[in-house]
Each structure stands twice: as structure tokens, then as C-alpha cells.
Amino acid sequence: MDLIDFTRYAAALFVVLGLLGGFAWLARRAQSRGLFPGMSPQAGRTRRMKLVESLLVDARRRLVIVEIDGRETVLLLGANGEQVVDAAIRPAPETDR
């Protein structure tokens, strides 16, 4: 294989990689502008669960408040497993700061 063949193979590789990168960039740009309505990862989906607060108890355990379908639950997460501490707590009232 001489220098001309090597240069030709390298150029072909760069052209193919450039085309792949260009198509990926165009697809991302089109998706972010909403040109493909059904392809968004969050399309038509609402989140049912969210993390409200987290508190580190010690090096191995953590208390978390999780809101699921409008109800808050306190969980104790640790190395040995998870435990529900309280499943019927009320959300804290909104305060103006």
C-alpha cells in the first residue's frame, strides 16, 4: 500500500464520518425544533413521581421525601435496603419569601 492509497482511504473515512456527524446534527436540530413530533423522549408523558427533599442521615442512610401522584411518602434508603417510614404525610404549605 503506497501513500496515495492510504490518503484515499483516510479521506474516504473522514468523508463518511463527516456525513454521519452531519446527519446526527441535523436530526438533533430538527428534533429540538419539533419537526418530528412523536420522537421526543418526553412526548405525551407526564411525570408521576418527583423527589421533593433528601437528607443524609449518616454515611450509609438517607431519608427522602418522594411525591407520587400528589401524595408524599418518606423513605429511608440504605445499604441494606429501603424502608417506608411514613406514607401519609401532607405537603408543606407554600410560604412567600
Secondary structure as UniProt FT lines:
FT   HELIX           3..32
FT   TURN            33..34
FT   HELIX           37..39
FT   TURN            41..44
FT   STRAND          49..56
FT   STRAND          61..68
FT   TURN            69..70
FT   STRAND          71..78
FT   TURN            79..80
FT   STRAND          81..89
//
